[in-house]
Amino acid sequence: MGTYKYSAEFRADAVASGRPVSRIAAELGVNHETLRQWIKTAEKAERPEAVAESAKDAEIAALRKQVRELEMERDILRRAAKYFAGETNG
């Protein structure tokens, strides 16, 4: 099944109509779940705190990933140091 791209103006008009989702979707020839997602996205965009929370969540996720990578690098370096220290004493 192919993917379709709709313009931002088309999406905004569909979301702003205020009628039942199933009726709008049928009239526009759009899947009703797709329209629900557009509505959900529009509602989220209207709330600035939601955008800020989303940005914070993304930053937290990126920082956690970086911490995991740094911990892994640290562990590798510790193992390498132990290996080479044992080899020079033996």
MDAnalysis code that builds the backbone (N, CA, C; Angstrom):
import MDAnalysis as mda
import numpy as np

u = mda.Universe.empty(270, n_residues=90, atom_resindex=np.repeat(np.arange(90), 3), trajectory=True)
u.add_TopologyAttr("name", ["N", "CA", "C"] * 90)
u.add_TopologyAttr("resid", np.arange(1, 91))
u.add_TopologyAttr("resname", ["MET", "GLY", "THR", "TYR", "LYS", "TYR", "SER", "ALA", "GLU", "PHE", "ARG", "ALA", "ASP", "ALA", "VAL", "ALA", "SER", "GLY", "ARG", "PRO", "VAL", "SER", "ARG", "ILE", "ALA", "ALA", "GLU", "LEU", "GLY", "VAL", "ASN", "HIS", "GLU", "THR", "LEU", "ARG", "GLN", "TRP", "ILE", "LYS", "THR", "ALA", "GLU", "LYS", "ALA", "GLU", "ARG", "PRO", "GLU", "ALA", "VAL", "ALA", "GLU", "SER", "ALA", "LYS", "ASP", "ALA", "GLU", "ILE", "ALA", "ALA", "LEU", "ARG", "LYS", "GLN", "VAL", "ARG", "GLU", "LEU", "GLU", "MET", "GLU", "ARG", "ASP", "ILE", "LEU", "ARG", "ARG", "ALA", "ALA", "LYS", "TYR", "PHE", "ALA", "GLY", "GLU", "THR", "ASN", "GLY"])
u.atoms.positions = np.array([
    [0.836, -1.171, 0.000],
    [0.000, 0.000, 0.000],
    [0.885, 1.240, 0.000],
    [0.578, 2.199, -0.819],
    [1.393, 3.397, -0.943],
    [1.137, 4.396, 0.169],
    [2.071, 5.301, 0.293],
    [1.890, 6.367, 1.263],
    [1.539, 7.639, 0.521],
    [0.672, 8.438, 1.115],
    [0.231, 9.674, 0.498],
    [0.682, 10.836, 1.352],
    [1.024, 11.931, 0.684],
    [1.426, 13.125, 1.408],
    [0.382, 14.195, 1.165],
    [-0.068, 14.781, 2.249],
    [-1.062, 15.837, 2.175],
    [-0.408, 17.141, 2.606],
    [-0.826, 18.225, 1.993],
    [-0.251, 19.517, 2.330],
    [-0.668, 19.931, 3.736],
    [0.100, 20.818, 4.316],
    [-0.205, 21.314, 5.656],
    [-1.544, 22.048, 5.657],
    [-1.832, 22.750, 4.590],
    [-3.103, 23.474, 4.491],
    [-4.280, 22.499, 4.463],
    [-4.135, 21.413, 3.715],
    [-5.186, 20.396, 3.643],
    [-5.439, 19.800, 5.027],
    [-4.357, 19.485, 5.729],
    [-4.481, 18.911, 7.072],
    [-5.150, 19.892, 8.029],
    [-4.722, 21.155, 7.971],
    [-5.283, 22.168, 8.868],
    [-6.777, 22.353, 8.613],
    [-7.178, 22.358, 7.347],
    [-8.600, 22.500, 7.023],
    [-9.399, 21.300, 7.534],
    [-8.840, 20.121, 7.385],
    [-9.530, 18.912, 7.839],
    [-9.692, 18.908, 9.354],
    [-8.676, 19.344, 10.055],
    [-8.703, 19.350, 11.520],
    [-9.652, 20.425, 12.043],
    [-9.696, 21.559, 11.370],
    [-10.449, 22.714, 11.866],
    [-11.954, 22.623, 11.642],
    [-12.419, 21.660, 10.899],
    [-13.836, 21.634, 10.546],
    [-14.750, 21.398, 11.749],
    [-14.301, 20.674, 12.762],
    [-15.084, 20.477, 13.973],
    [-16.232, 19.487, 13.859],
    [-16.345, 18.812, 12.754],
    [-17.401, 17.807, 12.594],
    [-16.861, 16.441, 13.008],
    [-17.725, 15.431, 13.053],
    [-17.268, 14.088, 13.445],
    [-16.142, 13.584, 12.523],
    [-15.185, 12.943, 13.135],
    [-13.997, 12.475, 12.416],
    [-14.371, 11.532, 11.285],
    [-15.267, 10.599, 11.537],
    [-15.612, 9.625, 10.504],
    [-16.239, 10.304, 9.290],
    [-17.056, 11.333, 9.522],
    [-17.695, 12.039, 8.406],
    [-16.660, 12.827, 7.592],
    [-15.784, 13.535, 8.289],
    [-14.753, 14.319, 7.586],
    [-13.851, 13.394, 6.784],
    [-13.446, 12.293, 7.404],
    [-12.556, 11.347, 6.726],
    [-13.207, 10.792, 5.471],
    [-14.481, 10.454, 5.550],
    [-15.182, 9.916, 4.386],
    [-15.288, 10.962, 3.282],
    [-15.598, 12.188, 3.654],
    [-15.740, 13.254, 2.661],
    [-14.423, 13.564, 1.958],
    [-13.329, 13.510, 2.716],
    [-12.022, 13.847, 2.144],
    [-11.294, 12.651, 1.546],
    [-11.798, 11.461, 1.820],
    [-11.136, 10.261, 1.312],
    [-9.851, 9.942, 2.057],
    [-9.858, 10.254, 3.356],
    [-8.689, 10.030, 4.212],
    [-9.066, 8.972, 5.242],
    [-8.138, 8.140, 5.601],
    [-8.374, 7.150, 6.640],
    [-8.705, 7.875, 7.939],
    [-9.694, 7.389, 8.668],
    [-10.117, 8.088, 9.884],
    [-9.034, 8.087, 10.962],
    [-8.216, 7.048, 10.998],
    [-7.120, 7.020, 11.977],
    [-6.049, 8.056, 11.621],
    [-5.828, 8.254, 10.334],
    [-4.893, 9.288, 9.901],
    [-5.387, 10.652, 10.350],
    [-6.671, 10.894, 10.154],
    [-7.267, 12.164, 10.570],
    [-7.172, 12.333, 12.086],
    [-7.377, 11.267, 12.826],
    [-7.251, 11.348, 14.287],
    [-5.832, 11.752, 14.691],
    [-4.855, 11.211, 13.997],
    [-3.462, 11.572, 14.282],
    [-3.209, 13.048, 13.978],
    [-3.785, 13.552, 12.889],
    [-3.640, 14.973, 12.560],
    [-4.237, 15.831, 13.666],
    [-5.395, 15.426, 14.165],
    [-6.062, 16.178, 15.230],
    [-5.213, 16.153, 16.499],
    [-4.698, 14.988, 16.823],
    [-3.865, 14.845, 18.015],
    [-2.618, 15.729, 17.909],
    [-2.003, 15.746, 16.741],
    [-0.821, 16.572, 16.519],
    [-1.162, 18.052, 16.628],
    [-2.300, 18.444, 16.067],
    [-2.721, 19.851, 16.121],
    [-3.004, 20.271, 17.553],
    [-3.639, 19.413, 18.321],
    [-3.924, 19.734, 19.726],
    [-2.638, 19.863, 20.527],
    [-1.679, 19.010, 20.232],
    [-0.405, 19.061, 20.930],
    [0.344, 20.349, 20.585],
    [0.245, 20.774, 19.325],
    [0.924, 21.993, 18.889],
    [0.308, 23.236, 19.525],
    [-0.967, 23.165, 19.865],
    [-1.635, 24.312, 20.487],
    [-1.179, 24.530, 21.919],
    [-0.662, 23.489, 22.547],
    [-0.228, 23.597, 23.935],
    [1.291, 23.751, 23.977],
    [1.801, 24.960, 24.264],
    [3.254, 25.164, 24.280],
    [3.968, 24.305, 25.316],
    [3.289, 24.020, 26.429],
    [3.942, 23.197, 27.448],
    [4.167, 21.784, 26.939],
    [3.292, 21.316, 26.049],
    [3.462, 19.978, 25.479],
    [4.695, 19.931, 24.581],
    [4.912, 21.007, 23.841],
    [6.095, 21.068, 22.975],
    [7.352, 21.103, 23.834],
    [7.308, 21.887, 24.912],
    [8.460, 21.965, 25.811],
    [8.724, 20.609, 26.454],
    [7.668, 19.919, 26.873],
    [7.820, 18.594, 27.475],
    [8.412, 17.619, 26.461],
    [7.953, 17.699, 25.235],
    [8.460, 16.820, 24.186],
    [9.950, 17.070, 23.952],
    [10.339, 18.334, 23.931],
    [11.751, 18.682, 23.746],
    [12.583, 18.188, 24.916],
    [12.043, 18.340, 26.138],
    [12.753, 17.857, 27.322],
    [12.910, 16.341, 27.280],
    [11.842, 15.653, 26.889],
    [11.900, 14.191, 26.807],
    [12.943, 13.740, 25.789],
    [13.007, 14.430, 24.663],
    [13.986, 14.084, 23.631],
    [15.399, 14.332, 24.140],
    [15.593, 15.440, 24.842],
    [16.916, 15.744, 25.377],
    [17.322, 14.723, 26.439],
    [16.396, 14.366, 27.304],
    [16.679, 13.369, 28.341],
    [17.058, 12.032, 27.704],
    [16.325, 11.630, 26.675],
    [16.631, 10.372, 25.992],
    [18.024, 10.417, 25.363],
    [18.367, 11.538, 24.746],
    [19.692, 11.676, 24.128],
    [20.791, 11.634, 25.181],
    [20.560, 12.296, 26.307],
    [21.560, 12.292, 27.366],
    [21.729, 10.909, 27.982],
    [20.628, 10.188, 28.152],
    [20.725, 8.822, 28.684],
    [21.512, 7.921, 27.742],
    [21.284, 8.096, 26.453],
    [22.024, 7.306, 25.463],
    [23.512, 7.629, 25.553],
    [23.831, 8.920, 25.690],
    [25.226, 9.325, 25.792],
    [25.866, 8.750, 27.054],
    [25.146, 8.744, 28.162],
    [25.663, 8.180, 29.412],
    [25.970, 6.693, 29.231],
    [25.051, 5.960, 28.590],
    [25.288, 4.524, 28.350],
    [26.549, 4.317, 27.512],
    [26.719, 5.128, 26.467],
    [27.903, 4.995, 25.607],
    [29.178, 5.296, 26.384],
    [29.150, 6.353, 27.196],
    [30.335, 6.710, 27.973],
    [30.663, 5.652, 29.015],
    [29.640, 5.076, 29.651],
    [29.876, 4.000, 30.618],
    [30.486, 2.788, 29.938],
    [30.019, 2.477, 28.724],
    [30.561, 1.346, 27.990],
    [32.032, 1.607, 27.635],
    [32.339, 2.812, 27.171],
    [33.723, 3.159, 26.847],
    [34.612, 3.066, 28.085],
    [34.109, 3.563, 29.227],
    [34.861, 3.500, 30.476],
    [35.163, 2.061, 30.855],
    [34.162, 1.200, 30.734],
    [34.348, -0.208, 31.089],
    [35.371, -0.873, 30.176],
    [35.322, -0.549, 28.915],
    [36.296, -1.116, 27.969],
    [37.704, -0.670, 28.347],
    [37.853, 0.623, 28.656],
    [39.179, 1.126, 29.029],
    [39.663, 0.502, 30.332],
    [38.778, 0.281, 31.294],
    [39.172, -0.377, 32.544],
    [39.654, -1.796, 32.285],
    [38.923, -2.526, 31.453],
    [39.334, -3.901, 31.138],
    [40.672, -3.919, 30.410],
    [40.860, -2.971, 29.506],
    [42.127, -2.911, 28.771],
    [43.273, -2.586, 29.720],
    [43.046, -1.664, 30.644],
    [44.095, -1.302, 31.607],
    [44.457, -2.495, 32.483],
    [43.459, -3.242, 32.945],
    [43.723, -4.434, 33.759],
    [44.489, -5.481, 32.953],
    [44.116, -5.647, 31.702],
    [44.777, -6.629, 30.845],
    [46.249, -6.283, 30.665],
    [46.524, -5.035, 30.310],
    [47.899, -4.649, 30.063],
    [48.712, -4.562, 31.342],
    [48.088, -4.222, 32.446],
    [48.800, -4.187, 33.729],
    [49.188, -5.609, 34.137],
    [48.339, -6.561, 33.892],
    [48.635, -7.946, 34.221],
    [49.716, -8.515, 33.332],
    [49.788, -8.087, 32.093],
    [50.775, -8.596, 31.160],
    [52.180, -8.079, 31.483],
    [52.263, -6.829, 31.934],
    [53.597, -6.272, 32.230],
    [54.169, -6.809, 33.534],
    [53.296, -7.235, 34.482],
    [53.763, -7.781, 35.763],
    [54.094, -9.254, 35.665],
    [53.668, -9.922, 34.651],
    [53.816, -11.369, 34.558],
    [55.066, -11.767, 33.986],
])
